[in-house]
Amino acid sequence: MDATKINLTDPAFWQGPVNFEAFATLRRDLPISWHDFCEGPEHGMTGFWALTRYDDIVTVSQNSSLFRNQPSTYIGDQSEEEAQHEGWFLNMDGPRHFMLRSVVQKILSPKGVERYRANAEAHATALVLAAKEKGEVDFATDVAQPYPVAVICDFLGAPPSDRKHMHYLTQHALAGDAPELGGPASVASYFKELNDYGTALARERRRSPKDDFVSYLHTVEVDGRRFTDEEIGVQFQLLVTAGMETTGTVGTHMMRLFMENPDQMALWATDPDGLAAGAVEEMVRLITPVMHMRRTAAEDTEIAGQKIAAGDKVVMWFISGNRDETKFQHPDHFHIQRNPNPHMGFGGGGRHTCLGAHLARMELPILAKLTLKHLSRPEPAGEPVYVASRFANGMLSLPVRFNQGV
Ligand code: HEM
């Protein structure tokens, strides 16, 4: 394969499972490559540097004064979509980012997320037992996706009747480049609807607070003042978008990995509790639900011998770093006992490292252990459907049947 011909902005590149061979070629022959990019006739031409090696991604990720999250972590040009993200602390740097992040970090700390464990267990149990009862399900839409959707909605304060709609909006917003999910043109409207929903919920909770995150945000002071309803709407929009599809993607691919690696499924079943934490890390490494993040160079600089100009976009392909053969032995293999496993599924270790990682690490072992216990001997019951997105490594459908008691 000729590395110079690999075009990461071509929608055809993102059809079906990720092209790991192409990323391996880039790591070997062209670890930093330029990609021109035009999102559509209404947008100008832009482009970005693609980093595919683990060490280069860590270097950029951990130098937040040189590689900034402002104005946006979105791969494309300044656009209407970016405007929707104004106020996301993901797209901020420095003290303002730190302050807003700290507000959420307190609640999503390893100890903080334990508060939500019983609820997560109840949701996962109901979904897995319903799947067992049916014997054949779409594991993506019947189990793996509804699970984090229910957990996040309860956490934020969105009522059960709105879960399906929340999931529809976040899935379409996050993987908006995928043609089957509406394409980039409609992304801004999904983000706006999420924002409006969060703002309306904040207004309601201001009047009658409950035991949920939106109500909690009304009690917090930042810079000597409380958040407005609109500011809470923005935080709602970020958390709901970041927390649903990502965890649901791991849950769906988990079932695919189980079917492709019955030996690892059998091994895990020998010690479901003891092996769970490591196995989940390995799933996050192999799957990498968030395939990349963008930074912007604050000054002229150099990465891996390549000159980078101030203002250039630099895109860290975590999906490639997680299979870097200089860091991981047999990187394409699913080894639930891989150790060490310094993966970058939650980011490259900088100040923007995933804030929901502890919640995901609490949720996913619960689903995995129930699946191992109740959904024995899974096998494909139809063709899987992958999301054709360059950002979200999701699956829209994974039909599976279980051979109970066989
Ligand atoms: C950021 C992955 C679940 C909230 C990120 C980043 C990645 C990521 C790669 C960017 C890191 C960087 O730029 O250095 C994942 C994966 C998840 C997951 C793989 C599930 C398996 C969640 C959940 C939540 C969440 C459940 C919240 C409920 C966030 C937030 C940020 C973030 C708020 C921005 C942090 C900041 O800018 O300071 N996540 N995420 N994530 N994630 Fe997650």
Residues whose N, C-alpha, C, O or C-beta is under 5 A from the ligand:
A	BS01	HEM	F89 L90 R101 L239 A242 G243 T246 T247 V250 P289 V290 M293 M344 G345 F346 G347 G348 R351 H352 T353 C354 L355 G356 A357 L359 A360
